[in-house]
């Protein structure tokens, strides 16, 4: 739960019921209208509703080259990225190509500490030792000019599949598939890297079908949707309609017990029951375990887990990932506390900058993105955390996280045109990475803060909860919670329903280390409800003098020993003095 108190802003809802949504329960009409849903087709999740792969620029060239590789049985090497999107993208590419008859397909993922991000000339040299005729990048490559030139020099063709914002000049690959490249007309610009490679595999299968390639039963690419869902949610891309279809279909496979062994094993070590998995579990339980490999060691462990063909092998890899995630948590906790202390010093010293740059020489390069995210959540402003890039101390690696309304990659592009600081940068709206000389950090920090302030102003960085309003006491029920659960998937760009209300506190106690278990009584009701607030400030709670609270909460389904019940998951809890008047924006 956030320790910083935020104001509450009610989402705007159209006063008139849209005719196409009139058949829905009133609460769903309200939730969807607040998310600009105007037609039932926007909230149905059938695969037939996916955008056509033919709208992606470069697809014909990519498929042409893949068909040639399959017909010649060339050696194909998938070059991935060291995060969950890169891992799932690699697994989708390998699984799908093998299912379509590729006999020599393997993967390579750069170690972030040795080679850095993307298809660099150095990683191309490593790839060349495996003698592939074709390299296929997943979740990277759109800015890899030097690496692709090196691959061309060594006689290797390169197909780039990526989703990051493209530079003005594209690399010299034999094909590029990226919805965010200039001139691309594909309507869904929010595909994750795993979504892009999934589309390429759909197009490849369609071509092979036309050519009579499949003499037996053709492969079912829906078998990859569990991986697509995981990578899409973990990469925190906006869940537009197309991505919601991909995620919902993947979740259905997981819930039905049809996920790959690797995802089943990750669910087991995370203590999740497949039948009850929702999008949030992919982002907060599975994603971090996969990412831990790339942050601390080598993402090859995560890809191997997702490609495992037996339960025993998958579980062994999943347990390794779980151990790495525990280690990551300890490192992150120490680094985050250092960051919080540094920001508190800035607050005490005067006005907090609109955009924050934080750096400690001892920080772990693989964890700075999480630190940036924690500080961003606490203080609601764009944050860049830096760590040393190497032992020389001359260069820094930065990981940026942003807030709605501030496109962080575009901000770095603006700064790059004005100043000569940035060696390399890339990313998308909410997250980005960059390289910077250590000596340039003070000047860059000042320029970054100024840019944020000019773009957002004081109002843009004011911390606010966007609430869907209050729930009546008769709506605080298990059927309502289940109805909301079924209305997703929710995530970035299509936020999970969040409500606010005033409650009488009947009981409060600590559970676990820092979680507050509550029994609350809604106003105008005689029926109390259970609630829990995670990671509370234990110097403030439990509060024996507290009688009434204002809560910002999610309505959730809790399951214990086969029994399902409704529970409020509290995001903010504010004590109400008897004489106070609440003000909601």
N, C-alpha and C positions, 0 to 999 in steps of 0.2 A: 504494500500500500504506500502511496506517495506520502512523504512526510511534509511536503510543502502544500499548503492549502491553496486550492484553485477555486476560482469562481465557477459558477454553473451557468451554461448557456443552453437554452432549450433549442433543439433542432426545429427548423421551420417545417410545418406540415400544411399541405394544401387543405383549405377548408372544405372544399367539395370532394366527395368520393369519386375517384376516377372510375368510369363505367367498367373498364376492363378489369378492375380489381375488386369490383363490388361483391363478387362471390366469396371473397376471402374473409376470415374473421376480422373484426374491427382492429384488433391490435396489430395484425399483419398489414392491413391497409395503412395504418399509421407508420409502421416501421419502414415499409417499402416507399411510401410517399416521401418520407424524410430523406431517402437515399436516391431520390430522383427516378424511381422506377415508375414507368407510366403504362406498361403493358405486361401481361402475364408471360409473354414469351421471354421477357428479361429475367424471370425467376424460375423458368423450367430448365432442367439440366440434362436433357437428352443429347447424346452425341451427335444427332442429326442437326443440332443447332450450332455446331462449331463452324467457324469461318472456313472458307474454301482455301486449301493449300495453294491453289493456282494463283492466288492474289499476291503471294510472296515473291518479290523480285529475286532473281537469281536461281529460282528453284529448278527450272528446266536444265540449266547448266550443271547444277549440283547432281541432279538425278542422272543426267547423261554420263557424268564421270563415275558415279557409283555403279551404274549398270556395266560400264566398261570394266571396272575393277572386279565385279562379280563374275563377269563372263570370262575374264582372264585368270580368275582366282589370284589376284594380286594380294600382296601383304598390305593390310590397312591398319594404320595406327591412329587411335583416338587420343588426342591431346586435350586433357581437361584442365579444370581449375581446382584450387584447393579449398573450396567451400562446399556446402551441401548441394547447391545447385550444380556445381561442376561435377560432384560425385554422382549424383543421380543422372545427369546428362551423359556421363561416360558409361554408366551402367545401361541406360536405355540404348545408346548407340551399339554397344557390344552385343547386348541380348538380341536386339532387332536384326542386326546384320548377320549374326550367327543363325538366327531363325530363318533368314532368307537365303541361306546357303553359303555365306562367307566362311571359308575354312581357315583363313589366316588373318584374324582380326584380334588386336590386342589394344591395351591402353597404356598411356604414360601421363603422369601428372607431375608438374614441376614441384619440387620442394621449395616452399616460399622463402626459406632462409638461404638457400643456395642459388636459385635461379630467378626468384621473383615471379611476378605475374605474367602470364601469357606466353605466346610462342616466341620466345627470345632466340637469338642466334645460338646461344649456349645450349638451350634445350633442343634445338634442331640438331646440333652436333650429337647429343645423346640419342635422339631419335634415329639418327643415321646409322648407329651401331646395330640397329635391328633390321636394317635394309628394307624399309617399306617403300612401296611405290606411291602410296597415297597417304597423306596426313589429313585428318578431319579434326578441326578444332571444335570444341563444345564449350559454350559459356565464355569464350575468349577469342582473340584473333583479329578483331576489327581494327585494332591500332597497331598490329604487329608487322609493320613494314619491313624492318630489318630481318626479323625471323623468317618471314615468307620469302624475302629475297634470297636468304641463305638456303632455304629449302629448294627454291628454284635452281640455284647454282649447283646444288648437289643432285639434281635430277628427280626431286620429289614434288609431285603436285600437291596443292593444298586447297581443301574446301574449308571455308570459314563458316561456322554457324555460331551466331552470337546474338545478344540482345542489347548490349550496351550502346550508348550514343556514339554514332560514327564520326570520325574526323572528316574534315572537308575533302581530303584526298584519301581514297581507299587504297588498301594494299593490293599488290599484284598477285592475287589468288586466282585460281582457275574458276572458282565460283564463290560467291558470298551470299549467304542467306541470313538476313537480319532485318526484322520489321522496322528498325530505326535507322536504316541507311537511306541516303537521299533518293527520292523518287519512288520509294516503296509505297504501294497502295494498300497493303494489308491493314484492315480496320483495327485490329487489336495490337496496339503498340506496346502492350504491357506483358507480352509473353516473357517468361523466364527463359534462361538458356535451355532448360530441359524441355520446355514447350516448343522451342524452335527445332531442336533435333528430333523431337517426336513428330512434328509436322514433316520434316525431311523424310523420315522413315515411312510416314503415310504416303507421301508422294512417290517414293521409291517402290513401295509395294504395288501402288496403282499402275505404275509403268510396267513392272514385272508381270503383273496380271494380264495387261494388254498383250504382252509378248509371249504369253503362254509359258512362262518360266516355271510355274508351280505345277508339277506333274501329279503331286499328291495334294493333300489339304494345305491351303495357304496359311501362313502364320497369323495368329490373332494378336494384333498390336494392342488390343485392350489389356493384354497381360502386362503391359508396361505402365498402365495408368496409375498404379500405386506409387511408382517412382516419380511420375510426372507430378502427382499431387504433392508428394513430399518436397520435391525441389522447388515447386512453385510457391508453396507456403513458406518454406524456410528462407527463401530469398526475399521475402517481404515485398514482392511486386504487387501493384494494384490488382485487386480481384475484380476486373471488369467481367462482363457476361461470359466471354470466351474462357477466361481463367476459372471462373466459378464452375463452368461445365467440367473442365478438366479435373478440378479438385474434387467436386462432388462425385464424379464417376470413379476417381481413384479411391475416395473414402468408402464408397459402396463396396468395392472389391476388398478393401482391408476389413471392413466390418463383417463381410460375409466369409472371412477366413481364407480369401484367395490371394493374399499378398505373397510376395516372394519371401524366401526363407530369411533374408537379411532384415527385412522390415519386421517380420514376425519376431525375430530375435531381439531387435532393438526395442520393440514394444515390451517384450518380456523383461529385459534388464531395467527398463524404465518403469515397470510396475503398472503397465496399462493393459486393459482388456480389449482385444481387437473389436468386439462387437459394440463397444462404447466409445470408440475413438472418434474425435471431432478434429476440425482443422487446427484448433489451438494445440492439440497434442502433437501434431506434426511440427508446429513451430517452436513449442516450448519444451518438448521432451525428446523427440527424435532428432530434430535439426541440430541442437547443441551437441549431442553425442557424436554425430557425424562431423560437425565442424571442429570438434576437439582434436581430431586427428590432424587436420590441416593446420590448426593453430599451434600445436605443440610438437608434432612429429611429421607424419607423412600421410597424406590423404589416401594413399594406396590401400591403407588398412580399411578405410571406409568403403572404397569401391569394391575391394575383395569381399567385404561383408555383403554388399548388395548383389554381387554376382555368385554368391555361394549356392551350390546345388544340393547341399545337405543341411539338415538341422544342426548337426554337431559342429560342422565347420562355421556356419553362420553364428551360432551361439558363442563360439570361441572368439570370433572377431568382435561380436557385440560386447562381450565382457571386456575386451581390451579397450574398446571405445568408451565404455562406461568408466573404466579406471582412469583413462585420459581426461574424461569430463570432470571427474572428481578433482583431479589435479588442477585442471583449468579453473575450477571454481575457487580453489584456495588462492591461486595466483591472482585471479580477477578481484577477489575480495580485498586483498592487500592493496592492489593498484587502485581500485575504486576509492578506497578510504583515503589514500594519498591525494587522489584527484579532488574528492569532496573537501578535504582540508584546505587544499590550494584555492578552491573556489570560495570557501568561507573566508579566507584571508582577503580575497578580492572584494567580497561583500563588505567586510569590516573596514577595508581601506577606502571605500567610496562606491561609485556606481559600477555595477557589474556590466561588462561589455555585452553588446547584443549578440556577438559571435565569439565563442571561446576557443582558444588554442592552448592545449596543455601538454607539458613535456616533462619527463623525468628520465635521466640517463639509464636508470636501472629497469625501466619498464620493458616487459616482454613484447616483442614485435607482433607476435601472434594474437595478443589479447587486447591491443589498444582499441580495436573497433568496439569491443564490449564496454570498455571504459567510457568511450565517447558516447555510447548509447545510454549508459547509466546516468551520466551527467546531463545529457540531453533530456532524459525523462524527469530528472529532478528539477531542472531549472528552465525547461521549455525554451531552448534556443539551440541553434546549430553549434556543434562541437566538433573539433578536430583534435584527436589525441596523437601524439608523436612518440616514436621510439627510435633509438639508434639503428641505422640500416646495417652497419658493420662495425668492426672494432676500431676503425680509423677515427671515428667520431665526426667525420666530415659531412656525412649525409644522414638525413632523417627519413623515416617512412611515416607517413601520416594516414590515419583512417578517420573518415568524416561521417557524421550522422546528422540528419537534418530533421526539420519539422515541416508540417504541411504549409505550403505557400512559399517555400524557399528551395529551389532546385539547386542542390549542392554541386552537381557536376557543371551546370551552367555558370555557377558562381566562380568555380575554379577556372573555367574558360575565360570569363571576364577578367579575372586577375592575371591570367597568363598573357592576355593581349596588352595589358597595361604595364606589366613588370616582367623582368627577365628571371624571376625566381624559380618558377616551376620547371623541373627537369622532365617529369612525366606525371600525368594525371589521367583519370578515367573513372567511369561509374555511371550512376543514374540519379534520379531525383532525390532519393532519400539516403543514399550511401555512395561514397566515393573513396578513392585512394590516391595518394600523391607522393612524390619524392621532392625533398627540399634540402638545400644546404643548411647546416646547423647555424651558420653565421647569419643567415637570412631570416631566421625564425622571428625575432622581435619585429622587424619591419613587416613581414607577412602577417603576423598576428594583428597588428594595428590596421592594416589594409583590409583584412578579412572582417574584423569587427565593424569597420566603417561601411563595407559593402552590405553586410547584413542589416545594419541600421538604416541605410538608405533604401533598401528593398522592402523591409518589413515595417519599420517604424516601431514605436513603443507598443502599439496595439497588437502587432503581429507576434510579439514575444511574450505577451501576457498569458500566463498559464490559465487555461480554461478547460473545463469538462464539457464536452458536447453531450447533452442528455436528451433522451427521448421522452423526458417528462416523468411524471409520477405514475405509478400503478395503483389502481384502486385495490382495496383489500381483497375483493373477490377475484382479482387477477393474480394474486400472489400464491399460485397453486402449481402443483406438479404438471397438470395438463398444459398450463400456459408455458411453463418452462420447456416442456417437450415440444410444444408448438414452435417456440422461438428457436430451439435447437435444430428443428427440421427445416427452418427457413433459410439456413445458410447455404454454402459456407460463408463465414464472415472473415474479414481480415483487412489488410491495407486497402484503402479506397472503398471498402464496403463494410464499415465498422460494425462490430458486434453491438447489439442493443444495450444501452446503458441508461439507467433510470436514477431518479433521486427522490427522496422522501424524508419525512420526519417520523421518528420512532421513539417509543419509550423503551428504556433499557431495563430489562427484567433480570438479566444475569450476564456476567462477563468473567472470563477466566483465560489464562494462557494455556495453550497446548503446543506441543512441539517445542521449538526453541523460541520463536518470536511471533507466534500466530495467536490471534485473539478470537476466541470462540464466544459468540453472543447469542442471547435470546432476546428478540426484539418484538415489540408490540406496535403494529401500525396504528396511525391515528384513525379514529372512528372504526376500530375493530376490536373484537374480543378474542381474536385468534392469533397467538404469537407465532413467530417464524424463526427458524435457525439462521444464523449468519456467521461468516468467518471473514476476518481481515488478516491477510498474510503480511509478514515482515513489518509488524507495527513497531513504533518507537516504545520500547519497554520501559522508558523513563516516564512516559505519559499514560500508559495503559498497563493493566486495568486501572480505572479511575473510579474509586468508590463514591465520589461526590457527583458523578455523572448520572443524571436522570433522563435527559432527552438528548437525542443526537440527530443531526442531519447526515444522511448517508447517501453516497453515490455508489451504485451497486449494479451488478449483473445478476440476472435471475438464472440459476444453474440447477442442474439435476445432479444430486449426489447419490452414489450407489455404495452400499455397505452390506456385505454378506447377503447379496441377492435382493436387498430391499432398496427401492428407489424412493427418494423424497426430494422436496424442493429446498433450496438453500440460497441465501443472498451471499454473493461474493463481493465484499465491500472494497471499493477502491479508495474512498475517502470517508473519513469519519470526523465530524466536527461536533464538539459539545455545544449545546444550546443553553444559554443562560435563560432563566425564567422570564426575564424582562426584555430579551432580545427580539428583534424583528428580522426575519429572513429576507434576503434580497436575491432574487434570481434574475439574471439578465434575459 
